[in-house]
Amino acid sequence: MKPLNYAILKHFTKVKGACADDVIEALKGKYGNFKAFKKNSVISALMTAEANGLIEEKSCDMDKSGNLRIYYHANDEGAATINNFIKD
């Protein structure tokens, strides 16, 4: 099993875009019991990946509770970098 941050990054090579909630939903089957598998930690991982140029902001909206959701996607270069360093 990959480290959680690797799984988060790999997720963006398989989808057109996702927010933290989408990532949590997609990975909860394998990573639901991980201590770091909390929304704030996933958001932090996404922000770090964005700062490192692996993913970029795509859009944003508000959830039912009025919380901001930021959607990210991996552009071609970011996806290639992720796939080069993190193998399936």
GROMACS elastic network, one bead per residue, 0.5 to 0.9 nm:
[ bonds ]
;  ai    aj funct       b0    kb
    1     4     6  0.86985   500
    1     7     6  0.87315   500
    1    30     6  0.84886   500
    2     5     6  0.81368   500
    2     6     6  0.60908   500
    2     7     6  0.60316   500
    2    86     6  0.87922   500
    2    88     6  0.89425   500
    3     6     6  0.53501   500
    3     7     6  0.63895   500
    3     8     6  0.88404   500
    4     7     6  0.50637   500
    4     8     6  0.62265   500
    4     9     6  0.87384   500
    4    27     6  0.88714   500
    4    31     6  0.70747   500
    4    34     6  0.82220   500
    4    36     6  0.81168   500
    4    37     6  0.78254   500
    5     8     6  0.50309   500
    5     9     6  0.63036   500
    5    10     6  0.86463   500
    5    42     6  0.81914   500
    5    45     6  0.66064   500
    5    46     6  0.89161   500
    6     9     6  0.51357   500
    6    10     6  0.60986   500
    6    11     6  0.85486   500
    6    82     6  0.85878   500
    6    86     6  0.68588   500
    7    10     6  0.50419   500
    7    11     6  0.60865   500
    7    12     6  0.89530   500
    7    27     6  0.78342   500
    7    86     6  0.88375   500
    8    11     6  0.52046   500
    8    12     6  0.70300   500
    8    23     6  0.68078   500
    8    24     6  0.88423   500
    8    27     6  0.79315   500
    8    42     6  0.78841   500
    8    45     6  0.78241   500
    8    46     6  0.79813   500
    9    12     6  0.55236   500
    9    13     6  0.72114   500
    9    45     6  0.86760   500
    9    46     6  0.81788   500
    9    49     6  0.76364   500
    9    54     6  0.80466   500
    9    55     6  0.82999   500
    9    74     6  0.86611   500
    9    79     6  0.86579   500
    9    82     6  0.67834   500
    9    86     6  0.85900   500
   10    13     6  0.52552   500
   10    14     6  0.69578   500
   10    79     6  0.82048   500
   10    82     6  0.67406   500
   10    83     6  0.73085   500
   10    86     6  0.73336   500
   10    87     6  0.87546   500
   10    88     6  0.84343   500
   11    14     6  0.53848   500
   11    15     6  0.65927   500
   11    18     6  0.87146   500
   11    23     6  0.73063   500
   11    26     6  0.81777   500
   11    27     6  0.85222   500
   12    15     6  0.54007   500
   12    16     6  0.72225   500
   12    17     6  0.67936   500
   12    18     6  0.73758   500
   12    23     6  0.87942   500
   12    55     6  0.76836   500
   12    72     6  0.80585   500
   12    73     6  0.60484   500
   12    74     6  0.56756   500
   12    79     6  0.73724   500
   12    82     6  0.89079   500
   13    16     6  0.79201   500
   13    73     6  0.81901   500
   13    74     6  0.63721   500
   13    75     6  0.87542   500
   13    76     6  0.89555   500
   13    78     6  0.85480   500
   13    79     6  0.53652   500
   13    80     6  0.83593   500
   13    82     6  0.75901   500
   13    83     6  0.75598   500
   14    17     6  0.88374   500
   15    18     6  0.71590   500
   15    73     6  0.76481   500
   15    74     6  0.85610   500
   16    72     6  0.85576   500
   16    73     6  0.60503   500
   16    74     6  0.77382   500
   17    22     6  0.89626   500
   17    58     6  0.72099   500
   17    59     6  0.89633   500
   17    71     6  0.61347   500
   17    72     6  0.53756   500
   17    74     6  0.76130   500
   18    21     6  0.78351   500
   18    22     6  0.55026   500
   18    23     6  0.65252   500
   18    58     6  0.87655   500
   18    70     6  0.80966   500
   18    71     6  0.50091   500
   18    72     6  0.55510   500
   18    73     6  0.66569   500
   19    22     6  0.52196   500
   19    23     6  0.63755   500
   19    24     6  0.87552   500
   19    43     6  0.84371   500
   19    46     6  0.86741   500
   19    60     6  0.85762   500
   19    69     6  0.62339   500
   19    70     6  0.55394   500
   19    72     6  0.62387   500
   19    73     6  0.89564   500
   20    23     6  0.50911   500
   20    24     6  0.61862   500
   20    25     6  0.86248   500
   20    39     6  0.66080   500
   20    40     6  0.86472   500
   20    42     6  0.60513   500
   20    43     6  0.58162   500
   20    46     6  0.76178   500
   20    69     6  0.74619   500
   20    70     6  0.76198   500
   20    71     6  0.77085   500
   20    72     6  0.89258   500
   21    24     6  0.51222   500
   21    25     6  0.61762   500
   21    26     6  0.86240   500
   21    39     6  0.72875   500
   21    42     6  0.87254   500
   21    69     6  0.81236   500
   22    25     6  0.51098   500
   22    26     6  0.61318   500
   22    27     6  0.86299   500
   23    26     6  0.51155   500
   23    27     6  0.60897   500
   23    28     6  0.82635   500
   23    42     6  0.78422   500
   24    27     6  0.53034   500
   24    28     6  0.55940   500
   24    31     6  0.86467   500
   24    32     6  0.81886   500
   24    37     6  0.76540   500
   24    38     6  0.79995   500
   24    39     6  0.73626   500
   24    42     6  0.76493   500
   25    28     6  0.55218   500
   25    29     6  0.81008   500
   26    29     6  0.74086   500
   26    30     6  0.89794   500
   27    30     6  0.58127   500
   27    31     6  0.58089   500
   27    32     6  0.71466   500
   28    31     6  0.50514   500
   28    33     6  0.79659   500
   28    37     6  0.80763   500
   29    32     6  0.58560   500
   29    33     6  0.87093   500
   30    33     6  0.78195   500
   30    34     6  0.87895   500
   31    34     6  0.54061   500
   31    35     6  0.89089   500
   31    36     6  0.89844   500
   31    37     6  0.66338   500
   32    35     6  0.83473   500
   32    37     6  0.62405   500
   32    38     6  0.87101   500
   33    36     6  0.86728   500
   33    37     6  0.72071   500
   34    37     6  0.52254   500
   34    38     6  0.84831   500
   35    38     6  0.74344   500
   36    39     6  0.87105   500
   36    40     6  0.87917   500
   36    41     6  0.60423   500
   36    42     6  0.79801   500
   37    40     6  0.85245   500
   37    41     6  0.65717   500
   37    42     6  0.68373   500
   38    41     6  0.53670   500
   38    42     6  0.62911   500
   38    43     6  0.87092   500
   39    42     6  0.51016   500
   39    43     6  0.60987   500
   39    44     6  0.85287   500
   40    43     6  0.50945   500
   40    44     6  0.61402   500
   40    45     6  0.86585   500
   41    45     6  0.61978   500
   41    46     6  0.86482   500
   42    45     6  0.50078   500
   42    46     6  0.62002   500
   42    47     6  0.86263   500
   43    46     6  0.50486   500
   43    47     6  0.61515   500
   43    48     6  0.85758   500
   44    47     6  0.51210   500
   44    48     6  0.61517   500
   44    49     6  0.85926   500
   45    48     6  0.51062   500
   45    49     6  0.61466   500
   45    50     6  0.85961   500
   46    49     6  0.50628   500
   46    50     6  0.61428   500
   46    51     6  0.85955   500
   46    55     6  0.77892   500
   46    72     6  0.79917   500
   47    50     6  0.50217   500
   47    51     6  0.61199   500
   47    52     6  0.85969   500
   47    55     6  0.87797   500
   48    51     6  0.50185   500
   48    52     6  0.61908   500
   48    53     6  0.86780   500
   48    54     6  0.88251   500
   49    52     6  0.50848   500
   49    53     6  0.62986   500
   49    54     6  0.52718   500
   49    55     6  0.58732   500
   49    56     6  0.82346   500
   50    53     6  0.50579   500
   50    54     6  0.57284   500
   50    56     6  0.53693   500
   50    57     6  0.75042   500
   50    72     6  0.82518   500
   51    54     6  0.77426   500
   51    55     6  0.82309   500
   51    56     6  0.84945   500
   52    55     6  0.79128   500
   53    56     6  0.68843   500
   53    74     6  0.88504   500
   53    77     6  0.89331   500
   53    78     6  0.66258   500
   54    73     6  0.87643   500
   54    74     6  0.62670   500
   54    75     6  0.77781   500
   54    77     6  0.77763   500
   54    79     6  0.70135   500
   54    81     6  0.72591   500
   54    82     6  0.70696   500
   55    72     6  0.62403   500
   55    73     6  0.53810   500
   55    75     6  0.65882   500
   55    78     6  0.60128   500
   55    79     6  0.79059   500
   56    71     6  0.85140   500
   56    72     6  0.53142   500
   56    73     6  0.55892   500
   56    74     6  0.62645   500
   56    75     6  0.72821   500
   56    78     6  0.86669   500
   57    60     6  0.81542   500
   57    70     6  0.69263   500
   57    71     6  0.59414   500
   57    73     6  0.65220   500
   57    74     6  0.88819   500
   58    70     6  0.76031   500
   58    71     6  0.53887   500
   58    73     6  0.61181   500
   59    69     6  0.85252   500
   59    70     6  0.60838   500
   59    71     6  0.51647   500
   59    72     6  0.70723   500
   60    68     6  0.69854   500
   60    69     6  0.54557   500
   60    71     6  0.56502   500
   60    72     6  0.87808   500
   61    66     6  0.89755   500
   61    67     6  0.83179   500
   61    68     6  0.58822   500
   61    69     6  0.53709   500
   61    70     6  0.67631   500
   61    71     6  0.83211   500
   62    65     6  0.76085   500
   62    66     6  0.52705   500
   62    67     6  0.52957   500
   62    69     6  0.56783   500
   62    70     6  0.86671   500
   63    66     6  0.52801   500
   63    67     6  0.54024   500
   63    68     6  0.65178   500
   63    69     6  0.66253   500
   64    67     6  0.74505   500
   65    68     6  0.89933   500
   73    78     6  0.89224   500
   73    79     6  0.89352   500
   74    77     6  0.77031   500
   74    78     6  0.53010   500
   74    79     6  0.53160   500
   74    80     6  0.89023   500
   74    82     6  0.88679   500
   75    78     6  0.52325   500
   75    79     6  0.59990   500
   75    80     6  0.84810   500
   76    79     6  0.52055   500
   76    80     6  0.60882   500
   76    81     6  0.86324   500
   77    80     6  0.51016   500
   77    81     6  0.62033   500
   77    82     6  0.86535   500
   78    81     6  0.51058   500
   78    82     6  0.61574   500
   78    83     6  0.85644   500
   79    82     6  0.50758   500
   79    83     6  0.60332   500
   79    84     6  0.84148   500
   80    83     6  0.51324   500
   80    84     6  0.59605   500
   80    85     6  0.87189   500
   81    84     6  0.50460   500
   81    85     6  0.63873   500
   81    86     6  0.84415   500
   82    85     6  0.54660   500
   82    86     6  0.57592   500
   82    87     6  0.83967   500
   83    86     6  0.51885   500
   83    87     6  0.59734   500
   83    88     6  0.80670   500
   84    87     6  0.68293   500
